[in-house]
Amino acid sequence: MKWYWSDWRSDPCLRMCSLGARGLWAEMLALMQEAVPYGYLLIAGRSPTSTQLAALAGAPSEQIPDLIAELEAAGVFSRTREGVVYSRRMVRDERKAKQARKNGLRGGNPILCNNEGNSASDNPVDKRGDNTQSPEARGREEENKCAAEVIRLDAPPAKADLAEAWDQFRRTYPRREGSQDWARAKDGFAKAVKAGATVDAIIGGAKRYLAECRRLGIEGTRFVKQARSWLNGRLWEEYGGASPPGSTASISPDWRALVMSFQRSGNWPSSLGPGPGFSGCRVPPPLLAEFGFGALDGVGGGK
């Protein structure tokens, strides 16, 4: 893979990450460069564990899970349905390279060739004759070209592209205990895109929701929202991107799932401040009342 420094420095997802996370990503890219298939984080056909990745990258093993979560929350990489990390850029470049090799065996780019082989001339004669235009005519032509480009960019994705986007969303969305009703979720995905939501926004929100579920330890449980409910509720808008540099804002937690987990296990993430029943709890009061947590008086209340 060619190393494009300008792309590396201009990637907003990557620039939002810490220096340590960016350094780990560079090590991961080096491993994916030599992996089979190309672009996937696999060693001898298996995903490396955090300990193995730490040894390969020369980093403390206890830092790896947090750095991976940071990269994933920022949307730097994607995962297959089996959870294998891969670089979208590397996979896309490899696909293009394979197509170019296939075209080469057939005599070159099919757009530039006819069915009987290459054209006799690489530079066909321009038969349009003198096509001098006034500045005004050229200006109108450029305006029309720009307008046409805007129309193409704003148009919804083609059916094949939409199917590929849906597959990526399904691979990205966090695992859930029980049925996900993927058929209805697929309809919700298509309706959202048709209504004007961008594929990048939806999948980016799903990645950040996945990272949050893993941080809270609820992936694979019934506390993960149904995909169709997540889509129909346009919840990707709540996970619409990382905070700007220097901001202390964070993704709004799923308070309901957290309170339910707290009732079941008694555990509360320290990063979210005091838990239910304690002064300073950030959970919305109506939700606390719904779960039987009454008014708080002083420090350390209770049910």
Backbone torsions as a table, in degrees:
resi	resn	phi	psi	omega
1	MET	NA	132.2	174.7
2	LYS	-72.6	143.9	-178.9
3	TRP	-98.4	109.4	-178.6
4	TYR	-97.9	100.8	-176.5
5	TRP	-61.8	-37.5	-178.9
6	SER	-64.0	-39.0	178.3
7	ASP	-66.4	-40.6	-179.8
8	TRP	-61.0	-44.2	-175.3
9	ARG	-80.5	-18.5	-177.0
10	SER	-101.7	-2.2	179.8
11	ASP	-72.6	110.2	-175.7
12	PRO	-64.7	-34.4	179.1
13	CYS	-61.5	-44.0	-177.7
14	LEU	-72.6	-36.8	-177.3
15	ARG	-67.7	-21.5	178.6
16	MET	-75.0	-15.4	-175.7
17	CYS	-86.2	160.0	179.1
18	SER	-70.7	165.9	179.3
19	LEU	-60.8	-39.2	179.1
20	GLY	-63.6	-41.6	179.5
21	ALA	-66.4	-40.0	178.7
22	ARG	-65.8	-37.5	177.6
23	GLY	-64.5	-41.4	177.6
24	LEU	-64.2	-39.3	179.7
25	TRP	-62.8	-38.3	177.2
26	ALA	-62.2	-40.7	177.4
27	GLU	-65.8	-39.1	179.2
28	MET	-65.7	-38.8	177.3
29	LEU	-61.6	-39.4	178.9
30	ALA	-63.6	-38.6	178.0
31	LEU	-69.1	-40.0	-179.2
32	MET	-70.1	-24.6	176.5
33	GLN	-62.5	-33.6	-176.7
34	GLU	-100.7	0.1	-175.0
35	ALA	-79.7	160.1	173.1
36	VAL	-126.8	117.1	0.0
37	PRO	-72.8	158.0	-176.4
38	TYR	-60.9	136.1	175.4
39	GLY	91.9	-2.1	-179.3
40	TYR	-109.3	142.7	-179.0
41	LEU	-81.8	82.9	-178.6
42	LEU	-133.0	138.7	174.1
43	ILE	-120.2	114.2	-176.5
44	ALA	54.7	38.2	176.9
45	GLY	82.0	4.4	-179.2
46	ARG	-125.2	147.9	175.1
47	SER	-72.9	130.2	179.4
48	PRO	-69.8	146.9	174.9
49	THR	-75.7	171.0	178.2
50	SER	-60.4	-39.6	179.8
51	THR	-65.6	-43.3	179.0
52	GLN	-66.0	-41.2	179.1
53	LEU	-65.1	-37.3	177.9
54	ALA	-62.9	-41.7	179.2
55	ALA	-65.7	-40.3	-179.3
56	LEU	-69.2	-35.1	-176.9
57	ALA	-90.7	-12.0	-178.3
58	GLY	71.0	39.0	-177.8
59	ALA	-124.9	156.5	176.2
60	PRO	-60.9	132.4	-174.5
61	SER	-62.9	-30.3	-177.9
62	GLU	-71.5	-15.7	-179.8
63	GLN	-87.7	-21.4	-171.5
64	ILE	-61.0	-48.9	-178.5
65	PRO	-57.6	-41.3	-179.6
66	ASP	-67.7	-39.1	-179.9
67	LEU	-68.4	-39.4	177.0
68	ILE	-63.4	-44.0	179.0
69	ALA	-62.3	-37.9	179.1
70	GLU	-64.5	-44.8	178.7
71	LEU	-64.0	-41.2	-177.7
72	GLU	-69.9	-39.3	178.8
73	ALA	-62.9	-32.2	179.4
74	ALA	-82.8	-4.8	178.5
75	GLY	76.8	26.6	-177.9
76	VAL	-70.6	-37.5	-179.0
77	PHE	-131.1	173.8	176.7
78	SER	-122.2	170.1	175.6
79	ARG	-127.8	149.6	171.1
80	THR	-76.6	174.5	178.6
81	ARG	-61.1	-27.3	178.4
82	GLU	-83.4	-2.1	177.4
83	GLY	93.0	8.0	-179.4
84	VAL	-76.3	130.0	179.1
85	VAL	-74.5	139.2	174.1
86	TYR	-147.7	157.1	177.7
87	SER	-92.7	119.7	179.5
88	ARG	-60.8	-40.2	-178.6
89	ARG	-63.8	-44.8	-177.5
90	MET	-67.3	-41.7	179.1
91	VAL	-65.0	-40.4	178.9
92	ARG	-66.2	-42.4	178.8
93	ASP	-64.1	-38.7	179.5
94	GLU	-66.2	-38.3	177.5
95	ARG	-63.2	-42.1	178.2
96	LYS	-65.5	-39.5	-180.0
97	ALA	-64.4	-40.5	178.6
98	LYS	-64.1	-40.8	178.6
99	GLN	-65.2	-38.9	178.2
100	ALA	-64.7	-40.0	178.0
101	ARG	-65.5	-38.5	178.8
102	LYS	-65.2	-42.2	177.5
103	ASN	-62.3	-37.3	179.8
104	GLY	-62.5	-39.5	178.5
105	LEU	-66.8	-23.5	-179.1
106	ARG	-96.2	5.6	176.5
107	GLY	105.7	4.4	177.3
108	GLY	122.9	-174.7	179.9
109	ASN	-58.4	121.7	-178.3
110	PRO	-60.9	-22.6	178.9
111	ILE	-70.2	-31.0	-176.9
112	LEU	-95.5	-1.2	-177.9
113	CYS	-122.1	154.5	170.2
114	ASN	-96.8	179.6	-175.5
115	ASN	-69.8	-13.8	-176.8
116	GLU	-101.6	7.9	-179.8
117	GLY	122.3	-174.3	-177.8
118	ASN	-68.5	152.5	177.0
119	SER	-66.6	154.9	-179.4
120	ALA	-66.5	-21.5	-178.6
121	SER	-134.5	133.7	177.0
122	ASP	-75.5	-17.7	-178.6
123	ASN	-126.9	80.4	-179.0
124	PRO	-60.4	151.3	-178.1
125	VAL	-69.1	135.7	176.6
126	ASP	-77.8	111.5	-175.4
127	LYS	-95.4	9.6	-176.7
128	ARG	-80.5	-12.8	179.4
129	GLY	75.2	-162.6	-179.5
130	ASP	-69.9	120.7	-175.4
131	ASN	-124.1	43.3	-178.4
132	THR	-64.7	134.3	179.8
133	GLN	-123.6	152.8	173.9
134	SER	-73.2	157.1	176.7
135	PRO	-54.6	-37.1	-179.2
136	GLU	-65.5	-41.7	-179.5
137	ALA	-65.8	-42.0	178.5
138	ARG	-63.3	-38.3	179.2
139	GLY	-62.6	-42.4	179.0
140	ARG	-65.1	-37.7	179.8
141	GLU	-63.8	-42.3	179.3
142	GLU	-64.8	-39.5	178.5
143	GLU	-62.4	-41.6	179.4
144	ASN	-64.3	-39.9	179.0
145	LYS	-63.8	-42.5	179.3
146	CYS	-64.1	-42.2	180.0
147	ALA	-62.8	-42.4	178.7
148	ALA	-62.3	-38.4	179.6
149	GLU	-65.2	-40.6	177.9
150	VAL	-62.2	-41.8	179.0
151	ILE	-60.7	-43.3	179.9
152	ARG	-64.8	-39.6	-177.6
153	LEU	-70.6	-33.2	-177.3
154	ASP	-84.7	-13.9	-176.8
155	ALA	-66.2	148.2	178.0
156	PRO	-65.9	155.8	-178.0
157	PRO	-63.6	151.3	177.0
158	ALA	-64.5	164.8	-175.6
159	LYS	-59.1	-41.4	179.9
160	ALA	-65.0	-41.5	178.8
161	ASP	-65.7	-37.9	-179.8
162	LEU	-66.1	-38.5	178.1
163	ALA	-64.2	-41.3	178.3
164	GLU	-65.7	-39.8	178.8
165	ALA	-64.8	-40.5	178.4
166	TRP	-62.6	-42.8	178.3
167	ASP	-59.7	-40.5	179.4
168	GLN	-66.5	-40.0	177.8
169	PHE	-62.1	-44.2	-177.8
170	ARG	-65.1	-36.5	177.1
171	ARG	-69.1	-30.5	-175.0
172	THR	-82.8	-37.3	-171.8
173	TYR	-61.3	138.8	-176.3
174	PRO	-60.5	144.1	177.1
175	ARG	-64.3	149.2	-177.5
176	ARG	-136.7	143.8	175.3
177	GLU	-69.8	131.1	180.0
178	GLY	90.5	-170.9	-176.5
179	SER	-73.6	148.0	175.6
180	GLN	-106.7	-11.0	-178.5
181	ASP	53.2	58.6	-174.7
182	TRP	-63.0	-29.3	-178.9
183	ALA	-61.6	-47.1	179.3
184	ARG	-72.1	-31.6	176.4
185	ALA	-65.1	-37.8	178.8
186	LYS	-63.3	-40.4	176.6
187	ASP	-62.6	-41.2	178.9
188	GLY	-64.2	-36.9	178.4
189	PHE	-64.1	-47.7	-179.4
190	ALA	-63.2	-40.5	179.8
191	LYS	-65.4	-38.3	-179.6
192	ALA	-64.4	-42.9	179.2
193	VAL	-66.5	-41.8	179.2
194	LYS	-63.1	-31.6	-179.2
195	ALA	-79.6	-4.3	175.1
196	GLY	117.4	-5.7	177.5
197	ALA	-70.9	141.9	179.1
198	THR	-86.8	148.1	178.3
199	VAL	-59.8	-41.5	-178.9
200	ASP	-61.3	-39.6	-179.2
201	ALA	-66.4	-43.2	-178.3
202	ILE	-66.1	-48.8	-177.2
203	ILE	-69.4	-37.1	176.7
204	GLY	-61.8	-40.8	177.1
205	GLY	-65.0	-38.6	178.6
206	ALA	-64.5	-37.2	178.9
207	LYS	-64.9	-42.4	-179.5
208	ARG	-71.0	-33.0	175.1
209	TYR	-66.6	-40.1	176.5
210	LEU	-59.7	-45.7	179.9
211	ALA	-62.1	-38.5	178.9
212	GLU	-67.0	-42.0	178.9
213	CYS	-61.1	-39.9	178.9
214	ARG	-69.6	-37.1	179.3
215	ARG	-65.2	-37.1	-178.8
216	LEU	-85.8	-7.8	178.7
217	GLY	74.3	26.8	-177.4
218	ILE	-110.9	2.2	178.5
219	GLU	-63.1	138.1	-179.3
220	GLY	84.0	6.0	179.2
221	THR	-113.2	173.8	179.5
222	ARG	-74.6	-4.4	179.1
223	PHE	-80.7	-11.2	174.0
224	VAL	-74.6	133.7	-178.0
225	LYS	-65.9	146.4	171.9
226	GLN	-58.9	137.5	-177.7
227	ALA	-59.4	-40.5	-179.2
228	ARG	-65.7	-37.8	178.1
229	SER	-68.3	-38.5	178.8
230	TRP	-61.9	-41.2	-179.3
231	LEU	-74.7	-46.7	-178.2
232	ASN	-63.9	-28.4	178.0
233	GLY	-87.0	3.1	-179.8
234	ARG	53.0	41.6	-175.1
235	LEU	-73.8	-11.1	174.0
236	TRP	-62.2	-23.2	178.6
237	GLU	-69.7	-26.4	176.4
238	GLU	-77.4	-17.9	178.6
239	TYR	-116.8	43.7	-169.6
240	GLY	-79.5	13.1	176.3
241	GLY	143.1	159.5	178.9
242	ALA	-72.2	159.6	179.5
243	SER	-67.8	150.5	177.8
244	PRO	-63.3	157.0	-179.5
245	PRO	-53.3	133.9	178.9
246	GLY	86.9	-7.8	-179.2
247	SER	-85.0	149.0	177.9
248	THR	-103.2	5.2	179.3
249	ALA	-67.5	151.0	-179.9
250	SER	-136.0	171.2	178.0
251	ILE	-67.3	136.0	179.6
252	SER	-66.4	124.2	-177.8
253	PRO	-68.1	160.6	173.7
254	ASP	-86.0	88.1	-172.4
255	TRP	-60.3	-39.9	-177.1
256	ARG	-60.2	-47.6	-179.9
257	ALA	-63.3	-36.7	-179.2
258	LEU	-68.0	-42.9	179.9
259	VAL	-66.1	-40.3	178.6
260	MET	-62.4	-41.7	177.6
261	SER	-65.1	-37.8	179.6
262	PHE	-64.1	-41.9	178.0
263	GLN	-63.5	-34.9	-176.6
264	ARG	-78.3	-41.4	-171.5
265	SER	-113.6	-19.6	-176.5
266	GLY	80.5	3.4	-179.0
267	ASN	-96.8	140.8	179.1
268	TRP	-137.5	128.7	-179.3
269	PRO	-60.5	124.2	-178.7
270	SER	-63.3	-25.0	-178.9
271	SER	-67.4	-16.1	-178.2
272	LEU	-99.2	10.4	177.2
273	GLY	81.6	-161.8	-178.1
274	PRO	-60.6	145.1	179.8
275	GLY	-84.4	179.0	178.3
276	PRO	-57.6	136.2	-179.1
277	GLY	94.3	0.5	-179.3
278	PHE	-123.9	147.4	-179.5
279	SER	-61.5	136.6	179.3
280	GLY	91.3	4.3	178.7
281	CYS	-62.9	134.2	-175.6
282	ARG	-88.5	-5.6	-179.3
283	VAL	-64.7	135.2	179.4
284	PRO	-54.6	131.3	-177.7
285	PRO	-51.5	-42.1	179.2
286	PRO	-59.4	-35.3	179.7
287	LEU	-71.6	-38.2	176.3
288	LEU	-60.6	-43.9	180.0
289	ALA	-64.1	-37.3	179.8
290	GLU	-60.0	-34.4	-178.1
291	PHE	-96.2	10.7	172.7
292	GLY	89.0	13.2	176.3
293	PHE	-93.4	113.6	-174.7
294	GLY	-82.6	-165.6	180.0
295	ALA	-63.4	147.4	-178.2
296	LEU	-98.4	138.3	175.9
297	ASP	-130.9	108.3	179.0
298	GLY	79.3	-165.2	-177.8
299	VAL	-87.4	130.3	174.9
300	GLY	74.9	68.5	175.8
301	GLY	-79.9	-145.6	178.0
302	GLY	-172.6	-173.0	178.7
303	LYS	-69.2	NA	NA
